[in-house]
Each structure stands twice: as structure tokens, then as C-alpha cells.
Amino acid sequence: MLRIKNINTYYGQVHALKNVSLHLNAGEIVSLIGANGAGKTTILNSVSAITPVRDGEILFEGKNIAQLTPDRIVEMGISQVPEGRQVFKDFSVADNLELGAYLRFRAREKRTIIRSDIEDVFTLFPQLAQRKKQMAGTLSGGEQQMLAIGRALMAKPKVLLLDEPSMGLAPLVVQDILRVITRLREEKGTSILLVEQNAKAALKIADRGYVLETGKVLLEEKASELLENKDVQRAYLGKDKKEIWER
Amino acid sequence: MKIWDPLYECMPREDLEQLQLERLQATVNRVYKSVTCYKKKFDEAGILPEDIRSLDDLAKLPFTTKEDLRLNYPYGMFAVPLREVVRIHSSSGTTGKPTVVGYTKNDIRTWSNLVARFMTSAGVTMDDVVQIAFGYGLFTGAFGLHYGSETIGASVIPMSAGNTEKQIMIMQDYKTTALVSTPSYAITIASRMEQMGIDPKSLSLKVGLFGSEPWSEGMRKEIENRLCLHATDNYGLSEIIGPGVAGDCECNNGMHLYEDAFIPEIIDPDTGEVLPRGSIGELVLTTLTKEAFPMIRYRTRDITSLHYEKCDCGRTLVRMKKTMGRSDDMLIIKGVNVFPSQIEEILFAIEGCEPHYQLVLEREGDVDVLIVRIEVTENIFFDEMKKQKSFVEQVERKLHSVLGVSASVKLVEPSSLPRHEGKAVRVIDNRKR
């Protein structure tokens, strides 16, 4: 589905991604884990072309999308849910969702189909249905996250790039969000690239994971094995930090 | 025949190469960061982890040799702190210090699954009773097959090596269906059974998983005939993981090498240059999934060739030919390269020849002399001088035509050559260098 080879991304002079290669199979949930500044968000932004890569290949269904503009990438079927939700706070919930279908309106798709997709989002998130006329800014953090995901789904993506969906949310709400992510994969077959500070929660719902450090991939393994990996436990899951064997 | 891990064993080549690149880059990043020896070697070669942008770039990295492992004895090559290591194995040091290898919990699981792959392709299922006649201990063979069997769900009898009569008794009583041993020990078991008058057909044996020493196609047929089982080969070495690097499939045209976990290369043992596909040379392996003991371009010293054509079994993995011997086992006789395995192949092809033989090298003046000692049996007309003489001449002629050097054949008394329970030592080199 998505195949990334040797991408290098810079923020000015800062070399943020060094030769990163990774892949995402159809219907897979892949988690990117690592400390702050490791390059997790940069990978998502590189795929969606918000921060274009300097070199390397990003193949989506066999086509190189590394030089395309963000709107072309959304059109092709890759949507990003940005860190911190970034919903349009002064717009209603329903308007936010419609905006997610902006490119479909532009392509003159039938409004009835788009409307029925909005209903699908409401089925997925019944809480949003109750608040469809409410301004997005008045929603709770969890609801805003649901809205941000719903908005991304309105573009009918095959690949969803999720950036820190659990950030700042209460543990119970985090559980809800993670359940929805699993459902998306099961019901719609969406492939998901998931960036999470909460590495343990992310690895529990993921199939595989990549561990990043200072812009490099250090490990690719099954999620269940990463949970058992002592390096990962120590660095990202907050276990026995001090006890490091000295050579 | 069932395939244990179809996702990886039958992965389309293109997907496999992407996975290999990702894992190679991750492994190189990791060893550069956490293993001093690799950092030093890469720095000396002027290579940064970022320089590895394709699988072909692997050839830029320096080799790792047994000598590196000895210099870093015992734990210097470990990529994780010792407290994360749950198992330590060691390979025998015939010269100097032995080498030490470690496994994390995940490494043990990976290893078990790799062994389960070749055991499954040999036909082992959860209904089998597996008798392991490898020595348990620092050697990886017994534990590898033990975990593989348990992963499949077969019943394991951890016999360890030796005590041949007891092995046979257990095979009879416990109805062993799968035998795990060295090929030479399988012959020892067969001979003892013949002496005891036990018909191999009266046993429940179905399949044999033989490994840990090079053996010929002829020896395979010999074992199959004498033990009435299907004999399969597998390949591995402790420095890389133990058994579980490669194994036979039912098509019997080479061992599938598990490329999602290891990248193989074939090099010229003298120049270190990577040879084109299909060439015979030394196997070099890089691990892709090992946590505790990653290896970059480890020179195995084993001589073989790799074949990428499609296999009928459905696996997309490269096939590796039976090892012809070790590059350091290679004998140079009168300037000609000779592998003991070639001689074994010739002996097995001659009717009436027994699997027990010994190669002795002497120097007379300035000339190398190769003497092949073969045990006499009834088949070799022990009491008929004339037939014996023509048999000897036939073997000598054959050896000369295949090896390109002359050898003298000496027949010796039955059972006079040493028998082996572990790896056979068949070469005695008396030449003073």
C-alpha cells in the first residue's frame, strides 16, 4: 500500500529524517514510536507533503507521490489527522465534516453521497451526532479528536495518518479513540500509520511498529515483540529506567 | 506440505526486498550505536549507517570474522546489556578462545519459529514424537530443534547424544517418528541396529532432521535406505542463530534460506569480492532480526552457492546448496583445492563402499600424498585378494578423475576407524607446514 524508501527531510539546516525506509500493508496498523524529536511526526508530514522530502521515494499503490502537493495526496487517498486536532473552532461540527469533503465537492461528487458519508461518521461517533450544530470549539478534547478523525474520513482515505490522537485526553477517552481506530481497520479496511506518545497503548492495537531515534529507524518488529523488547520498555514504556548494565 | 509462516516464506520478492532494506538499515543503525567493534570497523572503513541506501550497499560494509568474536570475548559483540540476555551459548574453540553468543527473549522466540519452519517443511507436525540425539549444552543444535518441535506442538524426547543402544530402545518403545542427529551419528545408529538384528521397518521412524556437519547426497540415500526414513538437511551456525538459517523443502533442490531474517551473499574467500548469482563461494550472512547478537557480513567459511529460480513448493526464498565444506577445511593437495565432501561423494557413488572412511595427508619429500582409508565389509570381498585389488583400483581411478590428484586407497579392518557421536573428524593432516 505505502512503501517509503530512503527519505531525507530537513527543517532548514536540521536533518530531521535520515534515510528512513518503512512500509504499510493494506489493512495494517503500524505504530511509530520514539522520544520527542525522533522524527515521528516528520514522517507523517513527509508523506502528506506538508514538509516535502528532499530525496527518497514514497510509493503509494506503486506510484511515487514524493513530489506531489498535499491536496493531490489527499485526492489519491491519504488523509492526515494532525496533532492537536486542529478543528475549525468557529464552525459547526457538521460544517467541519463537510470541509473534510472539500475535494469531493470540488470534483462535483453528488451531495447525497457526501451527506450519507456524514451520517456514517455520526454512526461511528454517536456523540458527534448529538452536537452536529454546536461550534467545534465548544466540544471536549475527546470529541474534538473524534471530529478531527471524522473530518479526515470524509475524504474517503485508504491510508490514515494519525498524529498523537490520545494527547491530552483522559484514559477512558483514550480507550474510546483506540477502539475506533481498530474499528476503522476492521470495518473499512483502512490502513493506519499511528504516531503515539502512549507507546504501550499504540503497540497493543498495532500489528507492527518502528522505533525511531534522532531521525533514524532503529528497529522494525511485530508490535507484540516490541512490547517485550527491553530497550523499548526502558526508553518508551517507562520501565526500570535506572537499571542499565554497565559494561 | 504445510508452510509454517507463509507470510514471510512466500512473500513476493519485491516486498521481501523492501523488508530486508528496512531491517538492514535498522540493524546497521543499531550496531553502530551500541556495539563498539562495529562502530570502529565502520569508522575505519569510512562508512556511515546513512550510506546504506540499497541492498547492494551491504557490500560496502566490512566483514565480521570469527577472529572479531574472539577479540571481543566474551560479551563485546552484544548489542544489549547482559541483563536483557536470557540465554548464552558458545561454540567450541578448537584454537584459542571459544565464541560466545547471546539471545534476548524475542531472539529465542524468533529462533523457535525459524526452526519450526524447516521442521514443518520436513513434514513434522504436532502428531510427531521427536527424538533429539544432539548433545544438549553450550552447542545450539539440540536447543534449537527442541524449541522448534515445541513451537509446532510435537512431543520432544530430549535424549542428547550418545548411548546408542538406549537411543534405539527409546525409538522402539516411545515410537519415535522423527530423529534429530548428525548424519554420521544416524549411520552409527543404523549400524548398531544391524548388529542387534533390529529391522528399521519395525520402528515408527518417518523423518530425519540431520545437520551440524556437511554431508553428501550419497550419505542421504544411505541413511534413508538403512533407517527407512525421509532424510532432510538444514543449515545454521551458532554465530548467526544456531539451526534455523535454512532448511530443505519437499522438492529437495536446495535449502530455503530465511531471507526475512538473514541476508546471504556469496564471496570469493580469497579476495572477499561478492560473486554473481549462482557462483560457488563462501557464504556471508547478515542478521536482520537479532536483538542481542546482530551480525554484519559474518564470514561463515562454508562453501556453497545460492539459487534464485522459483521453487515448486511455493516459497519465494532463495535456495542454498548443501555446503561443500568449509573454506578452512579445504585441502590443498599438490596445489589442487580438494574438499573432503567431494571424496565422500565419490565413495558413496561406488557400489559396496561403506560410509566409514578417513583421509590422511602425508608429505614424502616435497610431494603431498593423499591416503583414503576405507573400512572393509563383506561387500568389498574381504577374502578375495583379486577382487579387492580391482576394487581399490576402481576407487583410485575414480578419485583421480574427479579430484584431479591421485590418491592411494587403503582398506582397513571393519570397525577400526573411530566412530563419532558429535561432529565427525575425518581428516588427519600430517604434513608439516
Chai-1 contact restraints between the chains, C-beta under 6 A:
chainA,res_idxA,chainB,res_idxB,connection_type,confidence,min_distance_angstrom,max_distance_angstrom,comment,restraint_id
A,R3,B,Q18,contact,1.0,0.0,6.0,A-B,restraint_1
A,N6,B,R53,contact,1.0,0.0,6.0,A-B,restraint_2
A,K18,B,E50,contact,1.0,0.0,6.0,A-B,restraint_3
A,N19,B,E50,contact,1.0,0.0,6.0,A-B,restraint_4
A,S21,B,L21,contact,1.0,0.0,6.0,A-B,restraint_5
A,S21,B,E22,contact,1.0,0.0,6.0,A-B,restraint_6
A,S21,B,Q25,contact,1.0,0.0,6.0,A-B,restraint_7
A,L22,B,E22,contact,1.0,0.0,6.0,A-B,restraint_8
A,H23,B,Q18,contact,1.0,0.0,6.0,A-B,restraint_9
A,K216,B,N29,contact,1.0,0.0,6.0,A-B,restraint_10
A,V217,B,A26,contact,1.0,0.0,6.0,A-B,restraint_11
A,L218,B,A26,contact,1.0,0.0,6.0,A-B,restraint_12
A,L218,B,N29,contact,1.0,0.0,6.0,A-B,restraint_13
A,L218,B,R30,contact,1.0,0.0,6.0,A-B,restraint_14
A,L219,B,A26,contact,1.0,0.0,6.0,A-B,restraint_15
A,E220,B,E22,contact,1.0,0.0,6.0,A-B,restraint_16
A,E220,B,R23,contact,1.0,0.0,6.0,A-B,restraint_17
A,E220,B,A26,contact,1.0,0.0,6.0,A-B,restraint_18
A,E225,B,N106,contact,1.0,0.0,6.0,A-B,restraint_19
A,E228,B,K105,contact,1.0,0.0,6.0,A-B,restraint_20
A,E228,B,N106,contact,1.0,0.0,6.0,A-B,restraint_21
A,K230,B,E84,contact,1.0,0.0,6.0,A-B,restraint_22
A,I244,B,P81,contact,1.0,0.0,6.0,A-B,restraint_23
A,W245,B,P81,contact,1.0,0.0,6.0,A-B,restraint_24
A,W245,B,L82,contact,1.0,0.0,6.0,A-B,restraint_25
A,W245,B,R83,contact,1.0,0.0,6.0,A-B,restraint_26
